[in-house]
Amino acid sequence: MKTYIVLFIVVALMHTITLVNVTLFNGEWNGIVLLLSTILFSLSIFYFGIEYRASKSRSSKA
């Protein structure tokens, strides 16, 4: 799967979590939403780093 698709899905998921928290729970779960958003952000940075290094090593070999 392309990197930009994975990152787009993560951003969409983060916004959906925030929207559900504000609309359904009236912002009562802010701590949980912040934790989930931070975890998703950290995982996307990790994924992007792996893909960037793999892409960089492929281009240097060619």
Backbone as JSON Lines, residues from 0, in Angstrom:
{"i":0,"aa":"M","n":[0.85,-1.17,0.0],"ca":[0.0,0.0,0.0],"c":[0.9,1.24,0.0]}
{"i":1,"aa":"K","n":[0.51,2.23,-0.74],"ca":[1.29,3.46,-0.85],"c":[1.3,4.2,0.48]}
{"i":2,"aa":"T","n":[2.4,4.88,0.74],"ca":[2.56,5.6,1.99],"c":[1.51,6.68,2.16]}
{"i":3,"aa":"Y","n":[1.24,7.43,1.11],"ca":[0.27,8.53,1.24],"c":[-1.13,8.02,1.53]}
{"i":4,"aa":"I","n":[-1.48,6.83,1.09],"ca":[-2.8,6.26,1.39],"c":[-2.9,5.91,2.87]}
{"i":5,"aa":"V","n":[-1.84,5.3,3.4],"ca":[-1.83,4.94,4.82],"c":[-1.92,6.19,5.68]}
{"i":6,"aa":"L","n":[-1.14,7.22,5.33],"ca":[-1.16,8.45,6.11],"c":[-2.51,9.16,6.01]}
{"i":7,"aa":"F","n":[-3.14,9.11,4.85],"ca":[-4.47,9.71,4.69],"c":[-5.49,8.97,5.55]}
{"i":8,"aa":"I","n":[-5.41,7.65,5.6],"ca":[-6.33,6.87,6.42],"c":[-6.15,7.21,7.9]}
{"i":9,"aa":"V","n":[-4.9,7.37,8.33],"ca":[-4.64,7.71,9.73],"c":[-5.22,9.08,10.07]}
{"i":10,"aa":"V","n":[-5.03,10.06,9.19],"ca":[-5.58,11.4,9.44],"c":[-7.1,11.35,9.47]}
{"i":11,"aa":"A","n":[-7.71,10.63,8.55],"ca":[-9.17,10.5,8.54],"c":[-9.67,9.82,9.81]}
{"i":12,"aa":"L","n":[-8.96,8.82,10.29],"ca":[-9.35,8.14,11.51],"c":[-9.23,9.06,12.72]}
{"i":13,"aa":"M","n":[-8.18,9.87,12.78],"ca":[-8.0,10.82,13.87],"c":[-9.13,11.84,13.9]}
{"i":14,"aa":"H","n":[-9.5,12.34,12.74],"ca":[-10.59,13.32,12.67],"c":[-11.94,12.68,13.02]}
{"i":15,"aa":"T","n":[-12.15,11.44,12.62],"ca":[-13.39,10.75,12.94],"c":[-13.52,10.52,14.44]}
{"i":16,"aa":"I","n":[-12.41,10.14,15.08],"ca":[-12.43,9.95,16.53],"c":[-12.79,11.25,17.23]}
{"i":17,"aa":"T","n":[-12.18,12.34,16.79],"ca":[-12.47,13.65,17.4],"c":[-13.92,14.05,17.17]}
{"i":18,"aa":"L","n":[-14.42,13.83,15.96],"ca":[-15.8,14.18,15.65],"c":[-16.79,13.38,16.49]}
{"i":19,"aa":"V","n":[-16.54,12.1,16.64],"ca":[-17.43,11.25,17.46],"c":[-17.39,11.71,18.91]}
{"i":20,"aa":"N","n":[-16.21,12.06,19.4],"ca":[-16.1,12.51,20.79],"c":[-16.9,13.79,21.01]}
{"i":21,"aa":"V","n":[-16.8,14.73,20.08],"ca":[-17.48,16.02,20.26],"c":[-18.99,15.87,20.07]}
{"i":22,"aa":"T","n":[-19.42,15.1,19.09],"ca":[-20.85,15.03,18.79],"c":[-21.61,14.06,19.69]}
{"i":23,"aa":"L","n":[-21.07,12.88,19.93],"ca":[-21.8,11.88,20.71],"c":[-21.54,11.96,22.2]}
{"i":24,"aa":"F","n":[-20.32,12.28,22.58],"ca":[-19.95,12.25,24.0],"c":[-19.75,13.64,24.59]}
{"i":25,"aa":"N","n":[-20.06,14.67,23.84],"ca":[-19.94,16.06,24.3],"c":[-18.56,16.39,24.86]}
{"i":26,"aa":"G","n":[-17.52,15.79,24.3],"ca":[-16.16,16.08,24.72],"c":[-15.76,15.49,26.05]}
{"i":27,"aa":"E","n":[-16.5,14.5,26.54],"ca":[-16.2,13.91,27.84],"c":[-15.01,12.97,27.8]}
{"i":28,"aa":"W","n":[-14.65,12.49,26.64],"ca":[-13.56,11.52,26.52],"c":[-12.32,12.15,25.9]}
{"i":29,"aa":"N","n":[-12.04,13.4,26.21],"ca":[-10.9,14.1,25.61],"c":[-9.57,13.4,25.86]}
{"i":30,"aa":"G","n":[-9.38,12.87,27.06],"ca":[-8.13,12.2,27.38],"c":[-7.91,10.96,26.54]}
{"i":31,"aa":"I","n":[-8.96,10.17,26.37],"ca":[-8.86,8.95,25.58],"c":[-8.62,9.29,24.11]}
{"i":32,"aa":"V","n":[-9.32,10.3,23.6],"ca":[-9.15,10.72,22.21],"c":[-7.73,11.24,21.99]}
{"i":33,"aa":"L","n":[-7.21,12.01,22.93],"ca":[-5.85,12.51,22.8],"c":[-4.85,11.37,22.8]}
{"i":34,"aa":"L","n":[-5.06,10.38,23.66],"ca":[-4.18,9.21,23.7],"c":[-4.22,8.45,22.38]}
{"i":35,"aa":"L","n":[-5.41,8.19,21.87],"ca":[-5.54,7.47,20.6],"c":[-4.91,8.25,19.44]}
{"i":36,"aa":"S","n":[-5.12,9.56,19.42],"ca":[-4.54,10.38,18.35],"c":[-3.02,10.38,18.43]}
{"i":37,"aa":"T","n":[-2.49,10.43,19.64],"ca":[-1.03,10.41,19.81],"c":[-0.45,9.07,19.37]}
{"i":38,"aa":"I","n":[-1.12,7.99,19.71],"ca":[-0.66,6.66,19.29],"c":[-0.69,6.53,17.77]}
{"i":39,"aa":"L","n":[-1.79,6.96,17.15],"ca":[-1.89,6.89,15.69],"c":[-0.83,7.76,15.02]}
{"i":40,"aa":"F","n":[-0.59,8.95,15.57],"ca":[0.44,9.84,15.02],"c":[1.83,9.2,15.13]}
{"i":41,"aa":"S","n":[2.11,8.6,16.28],"ca":[3.42,7.96,16.47],"c":[3.61,6.78,15.53]}
{"i":42,"aa":"L","n":[2.56,5.99,15.35],"ca":[2.64,4.86,14.42],"c":[2.84,5.33,12.98]}
{"i":43,"aa":"S","n":[2.19,6.45,12.61],"ca":[2.37,6.94,11.24],"c":[3.77,7.49,11.03]}
{"i":44,"aa":"I","n":[4.34,8.14,12.04],"ca":[5.72,8.62,11.92],"c":[6.66,7.43,11.76]}
{"i":45,"aa":"F","n":[6.44,6.39,12.55],"ca":[7.25,5.17,12.45],"c":[7.13,4.54,11.07]}
{"i":46,"aa":"Y","n":[5.92,4.41,10.56],"ca":[5.69,3.83,9.23],"c":[6.35,4.68,8.14]}
{"i":47,"aa":"F","n":[6.18,6.0,8.24],"ca":[6.77,6.89,7.25],"c":[8.3,6.78,7.27]}
{"i":48,"aa":"G","n":[8.88,6.69,8.45],"ca":[10.33,6.55,8.56],"c":[10.84,5.28,7.91]}
{"i":49,"aa":"I","n":[10.14,4.19,8.13],"ca":[10.53,2.92,7.51],"c":[10.44,3.02,5.99]}
{"i":50,"aa":"E","n":[9.33,3.58,5.49],"ca":[9.15,3.7,4.05],"c":[10.18,4.67,3.43]}
{"i":51,"aa":"Y","n":[10.49,5.73,4.14],"ca":[11.45,6.71,3.63],"c":[12.84,6.09,3.53]}
{"i":52,"aa":"R","n":[13.26,5.36,4.56],"ca":[14.56,4.7,4.52],"c":[14.62,3.65,3.42]}
{"i":53,"aa":"A","n":[13.55,2.89,3.25],"ca":[13.52,1.87,2.2],"c":[13.58,2.52,0.83]}
{"i":54,"aa":"S","n":[12.89,3.62,0.65],"ca":[12.91,4.33,-0.63],"c":[14.29,4.93,-0.9]}
{"i":55,"aa":"K","n":[14.9,5.46,0.13],"ca":[16.22,6.07,-0.02],"c":[17.28,5.02,-0.36]}
{"i":56,"aa":"S","n":[17.19,3.85,0.26],"ca":[18.17,2.8,-0.03],"c":[17.95,2.21,-1.42]}
{"i":57,"aa":"R","n":[16.68,2.16,-1.89],"ca":[16.43,1.67,-3.24],"c":[16.98,2.63,-4.29]}
{"i":58,"aa":"S","n":[16.86,3.92,-4.04],"ca":[17.33,4.9,-5.03],"c":[18.84,5.0,-5.03]}
{"i":59,"aa":"S","n":[19.51,4.72,-3.91],"ca":[20.96,4.81,-3.89],"c":[21.61,3.59,-4.54]}
{"i":60,"aa":"K","n":[20.89,2.47,-4.58],"ca":[21.42,1.26,-5.21],"c":[21.33,1.32,-6.74]}
{"i":61,"aa":"A","n":[20.4,2.1,-7.23],"ca":[20.18,2.15,-8.69],"c":[21.21,2.97,-9.4]}
